[in-house]
């Protein structure tokens, strides 16, 4: 079972999310918080697989809560659920360590899909904002931070598939290699390109034309 921790200051929203998530046979709610501070009062007593946080939480904002959670629990998985479509929020949260960003106006199945994506070690960006995010990550001419260092054919294939939205397991099956080998190629190619964060990977993918300006979901850990 995937254990989900919800944090939203609206009880009606939490109840709706709880019903939606627990309708899935492999998901359950293990904790709920009405503000950012309450997350840390409760988290020691539960073991969530994923935190679903609103940005606009009282006491401690979603951004602050995400940073604190990643500092205390570096391996925790954070999915942001919000009304905010400003790409500056997306970039700030990705840099804070969030693995996904979903808009509340999206269809309910998008949230479930996002949860499954990040649970598999993925990065999920709501299609309503991903296109705008990609455009903000395209560097100014002559100001590229990631030189086009040559990668091997296999390194290129792995990193490109990652950027295009395939999970490590899917890549392994497609290339007929092990998931451990996928991780090795990913780590080696990211090191060659000087990539360290999710934002770095997205920017490099844009530079190399791997996303082609399309909405995207990337299902891999970075």
N, C-alpha and C positions, 0 to 999 in steps of 0.2 A: 504493500500500500504506500502511495505517496502521501506524506504528511505535510499539510499546508498550514501555515500560520498567516492569519489575516490581520491587517492593521488599517482601519478606516474609521473616521470619526462619526460616520453616520450609521446608526444601528440598522436602519432599513436596508442600506447598501450591503452591510455585512451579512445580514440575514439572506438577502438575495444571492450573494456570492456563495454563501455556505450551501444553500440549496442546489445551486448550479454545480458546484464542485462535487458535492457528496452524491449527486446523481450519477457520477462516474463510478464504475465498480471498483476501480483501483485507486481512488483518491478519498482522503478524509481530512477534516479540519481538526488540527491538534491544539489550536489556541487562537484567541482573538484579542485584539487590543484596540482601544478607542483613541489612543494618542501615542506619540512617539516614545514617551517615557515609560508607558505601561509595557511596551514590548520587552524592555530589559528587566522589568519586575517579574515577567512570566517566562521568559525564554529559558531560564535555567531549569525549569520544571518540565519542559517538553523538548523533543528532539525533531524539529521541523526539517523536512527535506528542502522546502521552498518557502521563502517569505514573500507574500504578496502585499505590497505597501502602497498606500496613497501618498502622493507628494505633499499635499496640504494637510499634514497632521498637526494638531495642537501640541504644545509643550516641546516637541522635537520634530522638526520637519522630516519628510521622507528622505530628503537628501542627507540630512544630518544623521538620521537613523541608519541609512545605508552605509555611510562611512564608518559609523561606530560598530555596526554589525560586522563589517569586513575586517575592522581592526581587531575585534574580539574573537571572531570566528572566520578566519580567512577563507575557509572552504565553503562557507554558506552560499546559497543560491538566492538571489534577490530578483523579483519581478515587480516592476512598477506598474500600477494601474491608476490612470489619471485622466482628467479632462484637458490637461495642458498639451497643446500641439506645438509649442515653441521648441524649435530644434536645440536651443541653448540648454533647455532642461534635459533633453536626451543626451547631449554630449556631456553635461556635467554628471549625470547619473552613470553613464558608461565609464567615465573616468573614476567615479566613486566605487565602481566594481559591480554595478547592476548588470544582470545577464539579459534583461528584457524590459521592454517598454510597450505597454498596451493602453489604448485609449478606451475610456468608458463608453464612448459612443459606438464602439465596434460591436459586431455581432457576438453573441455569447460564445459561439464555437471558437472565435478567435482567442478568447482567454484560455479555453481548454487546450487549444493547439499550442499557445504560447507556453503554458505550464509544461506540457509534454516536451516541447523543444528545449527549454532550459533544464528540465529534469535529465535530459539526455546529454547534458554538457553543452548546450547550445546558446546562441545569441539570437534573440528575437526582437525585431523592430516592427512596430505596427505599420502596415502598408500605407496608412494615411499620412505618416510622417517620414517614411524611409526615403522617398524620392527627394524631399526637401533636404533631408540630412545629407544624402549623397552629394547634392549640389554644394553644400557648405564645406564639404571635405575636399573638393577638388582644389588643389593648390594653385596659387598664382603662377603664371609662366615664369620659369627661371627661379622658382622658390621651392623646389621639391626637397623634402626632407629625407626621402628614401630613394637613393640612386638605383637605377635599373641594373643591379648586379645580376649576372647570369645565374640562373638556377638550373639544376639538372632537369631532364624531361620528367622524371618521376616527382621531384620536388615541386615543379610547376604544376603538375597534374593534381597533386594533393592539395596544395595551397589554393589553387583555383576552385576546386570542388568545395573546399571549406567555405570560401568567400561566396560561392553560388548557393549555399544553403544545404549542403549534405552533411550528415552526421559522420562521425568517425567510423561507425559500423557500416554505413552505406558505402563510404569510400573504400573500406577494406574489401567489401563484397564485390564492388565494381572493378577494383584493380587486382583482385585475387591476392591480397596480402593480409597480414594480421592487423588488428587494431593497434597493437603495440608498434608495428612498423609504421603505421599512419602517424602515430604520435611522434616517432623519431623523425620522419620526413618533415612534419610540421615544425617541430622544434628547430631542426637544422635550417630550414628555409627561412623561418622568422629571424633566426640569429643572423643569417647572411644579410637579410634586408634591414636589420636593425629595428625590428618590430617588437614592441613590448606589451601593448595594450590592444583592446578591441578596436578602439578608435584608430590606432596605427594600422591594423589589418584592413579596416574598411577603406582608409585613405589609400593604402597601397593597391587595393583591389580596383579602386576608381582610377588610379594612375595607369594601371596596366589594362584597363578596359574590361575587366572581368565582370563587372556588374552592368555595364552598358546603360547606366542611368535608370535601371528598372528598380521597382520595389523589391525588397529582398528579405529573406529570413536566413540567418546563418546558424546552423545547428552544430556548433562545435565549441569546445571550450577554448579560450584564448587567454 
